Amino acid sequence: MPSLRTALLQSSGRPGAVAENLKALDEAAARAADAGARLLVAPELFLTGYAIGDAVPELAEPADGPGSAAIAEIAVRHGLAVLYGYPERDGERIFNASQLIGADGVRLANYRKTHLFGCFEQEWFTPGEQTVVQADLDGIRIGLLICYDVEFPENVRAHALAGTDLLLVPTAQMRPFQFVAESVVPVRAFENQMYVAYVNRTGPEGEFEFVGLSCLAGPDGVVRTRAGRGEELVIGEVDPEFLAASRAANPYLADRRPGLYGSLA
């Protein structure tokens, strides 16, 4: 099975400016496709911006809303799948969500962030209730989490037990927590025997300063590609043959003793 070339878009776009963010995503998709990527991953709440304050209700849209339709056109035009973050409206509730759209424009998966970080998110968003959301892309089992979710080992282990090969984590990770991008994410990939694509915003935005450092970490804990601190598009390979060999050599999942872990719940 061939590798899945994956592009990570590290950018904060323009907070509150959906049309400009769609344009930036379109330009990134063109560059990613030219480099042979089959998947483009954008950061948390990329469609609208993260630090949009009380504009959240105004900018939120359903999973099949106009932003989804526009990104489906981008995916089809450039022939690659796209994962993006957005505020999802479902009736009176708003979720911090991410959606994966295939290269044919079909919506493959939608995930709602289960662990909300800080006062801003807890004020505006409802926490999701589904831990494992997956889709298949080019023979690889894709799983979705968002930012803070990956810092809970239970979330990532649930994906490992469900067979996730590549975990996509759109992120808005800020100072002073850069150690998550630098250290936690590669460890999560190793201890759960999967690839993890952690895709961050960058630079100042409202009261926040995002640290960049997006990365694709492999099941051996080695980072395949890493962005710096600024706007950047980086590309890495998700190799299913290497993943299978790594899982065969690493006994973490096989050596688990679930009967000892009941107190953790």
C-alpha positions in Angstrom: 0.0 0.0 0.0 1.5 3.4 -0.9 2.2 6.1 1.6 -0.3 8.9 2.2 1.5 12.1 1.6 0.0 14.6 4.1 0.3 18.4 4.1 0.1 20.4 7.3 -1.0 24.0 7.0 0.3 26.1 9.9 -1.6 29.3 9.7 -4.0 31.5 11.7 -5.6 32.9 8.5 -7.7 36.0 9.2 -9.9 35.8 12.4 -13.5 36.6 11.5 -12.8 36.7 7.7 -14.2 33.4 6.4 -13.8 34.4 2.7 -10.1 35.2 3.2 -9.5 32.0 5.1 -11.1 30.0 2.3 -8.8 31.7 -0.2 -5.8 30.9 2.0 -6.9 27.2 2.2 -7.4 27.1 -1.6 -3.9 28.4 -2.1 -2.5 25.9 0.3 -4.4 23.1 -1.3 -2.9 24.0 -4.7 0.6 24.0 -3.2 0.0 20.7 -1.4 -1.4 19.0 -4.5 1.5 20.2 -6.6 3.8 18.5 -4.0 1.8 15.2 -4.4 -0.2 15.4 -1.2 -3.4 13.5 -0.9 -4.5 15.1 2.4 -4.3 18.7 3.7 -4.9 19.4 7.4 -5.7 22.9 8.6 -5.7 24.1 12.2 -8.5 24.3 14.9 -11.3 26.7 13.9 -9.5 27.7 10.7 -12.6 28.5 8.8 -13.5 31.4 11.2 -10.5 32.1 13.3 -10.1 31.1 17.0 -10.1 34.4 18.9 -13.4 35.6 17.6 -15.1 36.2 20.9 -18.8 36.9 20.8 -18.8 36.5 17.0 -18.9 32.7 17.6 -22.7 32.4 17.3 -22.8 34.6 14.1 -20.0 32.6 12.4 -21.1 29.2 13.4 -22.7 27.0 10.7 -24.1 23.5 10.3 -21.9 20.6 9.2 -23.4 20.9 5.7 -23.2 24.7 5.7 -21.7 27.1 3.1 -18.2 26.7 4.5 -18.4 22.9 4.0 -19.6 23.4 0.4 -16.8 25.8 -0.4 -14.2 23.5 1.0 -15.7 20.6 -0.9 -15.1 22.6 -4.1 -11.5 23.2 -3.0 -11.0 19.5 -2.4 -12.4 18.5 -5.8 -10.6 21.2 -7.6 -7.2 20.1 -6.3 -7.9 16.4 -5.9 -7.1 15.9 -2.3 -8.9 15.4 1.0 -9.2 18.4 3.4 -9.5 18.4 7.2 -10.5 21.8 8.7 -11.8 23.2 12.0 -14.9 25.3 12.4 -17.7 26.2 14.9 -20.5 23.9 14.2 -24.1 24.9 14.9 -26.7 22.2 15.8 -29.9 23.9 16.9 -29.1 26.1 19.9 -25.8 24.4 20.6 -22.4 25.3 19.1 -19.5 22.8 19.0 -15.8 23.3 18.3 -15.7 20.9 15.4 -13.5 19.5 12.7 -14.6 18.0 9.4 -12.9 15.7 6.9 -14.0 16.1 3.2 -12.7 13.7 0.6 -11.1 14.5 -2.7 -14.5 13.8 -4.4 -16.2 16.5 -2.2 -18.0 14.0 0.0 -18.1 14.7 3.8 -16.3 11.7 5.4 -16.3 12.5 9.1 -17.3 15.3 11.6 -15.9 15.4 15.1 -16.9 17.6 18.1 -14.2 18.5 20.6 -14.8 16.6 23.8 -12.5 18.4 26.2 -12.9 22.2 26.1 -9.9 24.3 27.1 -10.1 27.5 29.1 -12.8 30.1 29.7 -13.3 31.1 26.1 -14.1 27.6 24.8 -16.2 26.7 27.9 -18.3 29.9 27.5 -19.2 29.4 23.8 -19.0 25.7 23.0 -20.8 22.5 24.1 -18.5 19.6 24.6 -18.9 16.7 22.2 -19.8 13.2 23.5 -18.2 10.9 20.9 -14.6 10.0 21.6 -13.7 8.0 18.5 -14.7 9.4 15.1 -13.0 7.7 12.1 -13.0 7.6 8.3 -11.0 5.6 5.7 -8.8 7.4 3.2 -6.7 5.6 0.7 -6.8 2.5 2.8 -5.6 4.3 6.0 -7.9 4.5 9.0 -8.1 8.2 9.9 -9.1 9.4 13.4 -10.0 12.9 14.6 -9.3 14.8 17.8 -8.9 18.5 18.5 -6.1 20.2 20.4 -6.6 19.7 24.1 -8.2 16.3 23.4 -4.8 14.8 22.6 -3.4 15.7 26.0 -5.7 13.1 27.6 -4.0 9.7 27.1 -7.4 8.0 27.3 -8.6 9.7 24.1 -5.6 8.6 22.1 -5.6 5.0 23.5 -9.3 4.7 22.6 -8.3 5.5 19.0 -5.5 3.0 19.1 -7.8 0.3 20.3 -10.3 1.2 17.5 -7.6 0.8 14.9 -6.7 4.4 14.0 -3.6 4.6 11.8 -3.3 8.4 11.4 -4.7 10.7 14.1 -5.5 14.2 12.8 -5.3 16.9 15.5 -6.1 20.5 14.4 -4.8 22.7 17.1 -4.8 26.2 18.7 -1.9 25.5 21.0 -0.5 28.6 22.8 2.2 29.8 25.1 3.4 28.6 27.5 2.4 25.0 26.5 4.7 24.5 23.6 6.1 21.3 25.3 2.9 19.6 24.1 3.9 20.1 20.5 7.6 19.3 21.2 7.3 16.3 23.5 3.7 15.1 24.3 2.6 14.5 20.7 5.6 12.3 19.6 5.1 10.3 22.8 1.4 9.8 22.1 2.3 8.5 18.6 4.8 6.0 20.1 2.8 4.7 23.0 -0.2 4.2 20.8 1.6 3.0 17.6 0.1 5.4 15.2 0.9 8.5 13.2 -0.2 11.8 14.7 -0.6 15.0 12.6 -0.7 18.0 15.0 -1.5 21.2 13.1 -1.3 24.5 14.9 -2.1 28.1 14.5 0.7 30.6 14.8 1.4 34.1 16.1 -0.7 36.6 18.1 -4.4 36.4 17.9 -6.5 38.4 20.4 -5.3 37.5 23.9 -3.5 34.4 22.7 -0.1 33.8 21.1 0.1 30.5 19.2 3.4 28.7 19.1 3.3 26.9 15.7 5.6 23.8 15.8 3.1 21.7 13.9 4.4 18.2 13.3 3.8 14.7 11.9 5.0 12.2 14.4 5.5 8.5 13.6 4.8 5.3 15.6 8.5 5.2 16.5 8.1 8.6 18.3 10.2 10.3 15.6 8.9 13.5 14.0 8.8 13.2 10.3 8.3 16.9 9.6 8.1 19.9 11.8 7.1 23.5 11.1 8.8 26.5 12.8 7.0 29.4 14.4 5.6 31.2 11.4 3.2 30.6 8.5 4.2 27.4 6.8 3.1 24.4 4.8 5.0 21.2 5.6 4.6 17.8 4.1 5.3 14.3 5.5 4.6 10.6 4.6 2.3 8.3 6.4 3.8 4.9 5.5 1.4 1.9 6.2 4.2 -0.7 5.8 6.3 1.0 8.4 3.3 1.3 10.7 2.6 -2.4 10.4 6.3 -3.3 11.1 6.4 -0.9 14.1 3.2 -2.4 15.6 4.6 -5.9 15.1 7.8 -4.9 17.0 6.2 -2.9 19.7 4.1 -4.8 22.3 2.4 -2.0 24.1 -1.1 -2.8 23.0 -0.7 -6.5 23.2 0.8 -6.3 26.7 -2.0 -4.2 28.2 -3.8 -5.6 31.3 -7.2 -3.9 31.1 -8.5 -5.7 34.2 -6.1 -3.5 36.3 -7.3 -0.2 34.9 -10.9 -0.2 36.0 -10.2 2.5 38.7 -9.1 4.9 36.0 -12.7 5.4 34.8 
